[in-house]
Amino acid sequence: MSSANPVAALLERHPVVLAPMEDVSDANFRRVCRALGAAVCVSEFVRAEQLIAGAARARRKVTFDAADRPTAIQIYGADADLLLAAAETAAALRPAFIDINCGCWVPRVARGGAGAGWLRDPDAMVAMARRVAAAVDVPVTVKTRIGWGPESHMPIVDLARRLEDAGVAGLIIHCRTAQMGHSGAADWRWARRARDAVAIPVVVNGDVRSADDAVRALEETGCAGVMIGRAAIDHPWIFREARALLERGEPVAPPSTAERLALYRELLLANVGARGPKHGVQVTRRHVGVLGASLRGALGTALYALRTTDEVLAVLDGAEVARAA
């Protein structure tokens, strides 16, 4: 299977994948995670209309340098014609694969039929995926949930078969319904059932909060890969830890205080460089968890309040001096 399916071959070598997260998994964060072991990354989701129009926001999301590969481009939209055109635009950029977002449950996305909104009409979803997969020479995957809801109706197994028949090269399954959002527990058994029903690779997603979870998810589901999202925002070292367990069967030491401070500094400077001082400082706050519980408790209030790069750097410098004293 792997020799004929590029996605399967990629996952054989690198089964732990960084999830697409809007305004999080940009080039700066991908670089950090890749250095820590996330060899395969997925871009922030890109709206089909914006990608087709060449909007600045879309261009930023799909611009990869030579070191930022393999990276997939995730597209989303409610119109099959626009998704097809967006996929053709994305394919010209030669991503590792193109992923169609059929799983975002956020109301502003799903209400209009994009993201998980496709799960309300599986027939239309399969027809759309068939058209997109046939139109491009890059592998196409679909990221979806196990159903729209309620939990008594889970179409994912039959849907997986139909998407495979439509020419999709792989599936990424977040093991909650769309109506659950992030509430309740992800049920990885659905990823196992889907995996058993198809020959294409399946990636399990949802509630992978630690390296142990990543290993357990792969063992329990037999999936080709595991995707990590929210846990990486506060702890990108999860990729280093998961790879150590998978490849060597051993844990690695947790990040030191110095490493935590250095990583927050790296993210700050990279975000300021890419987005400007105001937005760069703001965006970096979402990663204050990388400092760990103790430092976050000591520095968090200041970091959320400060507005300039120099002010934040002064706080980090002070913490480094205090650590060394």
N, C-alpha and C positions, 0 to 999 in steps of 0.2 A: 504494500500500500504506500509506504513512504516514498519509494522511488517514483511513483506515478503522481503523488499528491505533494506539492511543495509545502503545504501547511503541515502535513503530517511529518515530513522530513525535518522541518524547522522545529517542531515540538519534540521530536525524538532527541534532538540535541539540547534544546532549551525549554523544558516543560513549565517553567515558572514565569508568568507573563505579567507585566504591568498593565493594569486596566485603563481604559479611557475615562478620564474624569475632567469635566468641564472646568476650565480655569485652574487646573491643577497639573495635569500630565502634559505640560508644555515642554519645549525643548530643554529648558533649564532643569526641570525636575526629572525629565527622562535621563539627562546626563548624570545626575546624582544617582538615580536608581540603577542605571546601567553600570556605573562604576562599582556598585555594590552587588551586582550579580543578575540584574534584570536584563538579560541579553535581548529579549523580545519585548517591544513596547508598542502600545497603541496610542495614537494621537488623541487629543481632545476631540469631541465630536464636532463635525463641520456641517453647517446647514447647507443643503444642496443648492439653494438659490444663491447663497453667498459665494460658494465655490465656483459656480458657473459664471457669476458676474465678475470674479476676480477681486472681490472685496478685500480690503486690507486685513481685516480680522481673519478671513479665511486663509489668505496667503501666509499670514504668520503661523497659522496652525499646521500648514502642510509644507513648510520649508524645513528641509532636513539637510544637515551638512554630512560629510562623508562618515563621521564618527557616530552619527545618529541613525544607525541602521543595524539590524533590521527593525524597521518601524512600519506599522500598518496605519492606514488612514481610515478613520471611521466617519461615515456620512449618515445624515439623517434627513428625513423629510416625509411629507404625507402624500406626495404625488409621484407615481411611478415613472412618469416621463422625465421629471426633473432629477430623480434619483439615478436614472440611467445616464442622463447627460452629465451629472456630477461624477458618476463612476468613470465615465470616459475621460473627464478632466483629471481625476485622481490617478487613473492608470498611466497617464502620460508622465507622471512624476515617479513611476516605478517603485511604489511602496512594496513591502513584503507581501501584503495582501490588502484587499479592501473589505472593510467590515461594515455591514449595514446595521444600524442601530434600530432594533425592533424590541428594545427592552426598557428604554427610559420611561419611568412611570410619572415623572414630574408633570403636574397638570397642565402647565403652559405648553408642554411638548405633546403629551399624549392626547389632550383634549381635542386637538386639531387633526388627529389621525397619524401623527408621526410617532417615532419611538414605539412604546408598547401599545399605542393605538392600533397598530397593525394586527395585534392579537384579537381584536374584536372581529376581524374578518380574515381568518386563516387562508381562505381561497385567494383573496386579493394579495395577501402577503406572499404566498407561494408563486403566484403569477408574476408579481413584481420581481422577486428574487430570480426567477427563471430568465426574465428579460435582461436583468443586470448581468447575471453570470454569463449569458450568451454574448453580451455586447463587448466585453473587455477580455484582454489577454493576460490579466492578472488574477490570481485566485480570489474568489469572493467568499467571505464568511458572513454568518448572521449571528448577532448577539441578541438573545431574547430571554424572556422569562418563561416559567413553566406554564403560564396561562394568564389570562386577564383576571379571572376570578369568577365565582368563589372557588375555594380550595377543592370542592367536590368535583370540579370540572378541570382537568389538567390535560390539555391537548398535546403536550410536548412530544410524546412518543410518536404519535401519528404524524405530527408536524415535522419531526426530525426526518422521518422516512420520506415525506413529500419534498422537503427541502433538499435532501440528498438527490432525489430523482430530478429535481429542478436544476441540478448542476452546481449546487453550493459545495465548496471544498472543505468546510468545517463549520462547527457550531460552538458557540460560547453560551452556556446556559447558566443564568443567575437563578438559583433554585428557590425563588419566591414567586408568588403571583404579582402581577402589576398592582393590584389593589392593596397588597401588603406593604408596598413601598420598602422601607428598611425595617419595618416592625416584624415581630415574630422571629422565628428561627428559619434559616434556609434549610431545606430538606434535600440533602445531596443524593438521596435515593433516586430522585427523578433524573439526575444526570446519569446515574448508572443505568436506569431503564432506557434512556435515549441512546446511550453508548451501545447497549446490547442490541439495539434495533438497527444500527447503521454501520457502514464500513468507513465512513469519513471520520476524522478525528473530532472528539468532543472535549471541550475545556470546561471544567467545573468552576463556578464562581458563586460567592456569597458566604459570609461568615468565616472567611479565612483570615484569622486574626494573628496567627503566629506561625513559626516554622513548623511546629508540631501539627498544626491544623493543615498546613499545605501538604505535608507527607501523608497525613491521615486521609485527606480528601482524595488524593491520588490512589491510595491503597483501597479505600472503600468503594470508589466508583470505577476504578480501572480506566479512568479518562486519560487522554493523551497529554493533558496539561491542566494547570490550575492557574486561575487569574486572581491577582491580588489588587484590591482597590483601596478602600478607606484606611485599612491598617497601615498602608505605606505612607500615608500623609504624615503621621506622627512617628513612624518607625521604618524608614526605608531600609534599614539594616535587615529587615525581614527577608530580603532576597539573598543576602549573604548567608544568613542563618539557614534558610531553606535549602540552598544549594549544598551547604556543608552536610546537612542531614541526608539529603538525597544521594550525594556523590560519595561521601565518606562515612556516613552513618554516625557522625559525631557532632556535638554542639560546638559552637564557637563562643568566645568571650563576648559579653555585651559591650556596646560602645562605651568608651571612657568619657568622662566629663569633657576632656579636651577635644575629643572627636565630635561630641555633640555641639560644643560651642563653634568649632571650626565649620561644621556643616551648616549651621544656621547662618553664619557669616557668609559662607559661599553662596547660599541661596539668596540672601539679601543683596549682595553685590551683583549677582547675575540678574535678579529680577529688576533691580534699579537700572541696570544697563539696558535691559530689554524693554522696560515699560515706563521708564522715567522715575524720578525720586518719589513722587506722591503715591502713584499706583504700586510701584515696586515695594515700598515699605508696607503698604496695606496688604498686598498679596502674600508677602512673606509671613505675615502674622498667622495665616492658616497653618503654618508649619511649626508654631511655637512648641508643639508637643515633642519635636525632635530633641529638645533640651532635657527631656526626662522629667519625672515628677518633682524632684527636689529643685532643680534649676527653674523649672516652670513656675513653681510656687514662689520662688524668690524674685524672678525677673518678669513674670508674665504681666503683672499690672503695668509696669513701666513700658514694656514692649508694645502693649496694646494702646498705650496713650501717646507714645512718642510719634512725631510726624516726619522727622528728617533722618537721612542716612547717618549723618555724623552723630546725632543723639543716640541712635541705636548702636552704632559701633562703640560709642563711649561706654554704654551699659555692658556690652560684650567684653570690652577691654577690662573693665572693672571686675567682672566675674573671673576673667582669666588671671588677673593679678591676685585676687582673693584666693583662687584655687592654688596658686603657686606659693602663697605665703605660708 
